[in-house]
Amino acid sequence: MAKKKTTGGTPATVALDTAGVPFTVHEYAHDPAAASYGAEAAEAMGVSPDRVFKTLLAETDGALAVAVVPVSGQLDLKALAAALGTKRAAMADPAAAERSTGYVVGGISPLGQRRKLRTVVDSGALAHPTVFVSAGKRGTEVELAPADLVRLTAALTAPIAKG
């Protein structure tokens, strides 16, 4: 996988460049009417939905946390809370997610967020040589090694996806 240098780019691609991590940017024509941003990305890129991961924000005991799960499944909130050692988790308000990360819903990347949040990546990501996550805007994904994703986000890995 070749490292693609970006000029400016998104905070996610800038973070990858700064860290010296190899990655590839994949762009596709985003349809604003798409029912699922992640499924749209997988289909547009011709990639298995098991390798494309969505970034979700949850509120856990009063603090925001990031969950990265495959678009082929759903976030198991109880498993996320258990992984973080909290009593419970609920999906975060979209406006709070946007304020905290600096990204818009549908384009939230786990990389280059405005505030460093506790992050959990579904352990299924480690089964793939590379995974895809949002590059920080709708219609743009970055492909990178799952170990690099975990390292750069200081994530825990745990089975937090269901379905």
Secondary structure, DSSP 8 states (H G I E B T S, - for coil): ------SS--HHHHHHHHHT---EEEE----TT-S-HHHHHHHHHT--TTTBEEEEEEEETTEEEEEEEETTSEE-HHHHHHHHT-S-EEE--HHHHHHHHSS-TTS--SSS-SS--EEEEEGGGGGSS-EEEEEEETTEEEEE-HHHHHHHHT-EEE--EE-
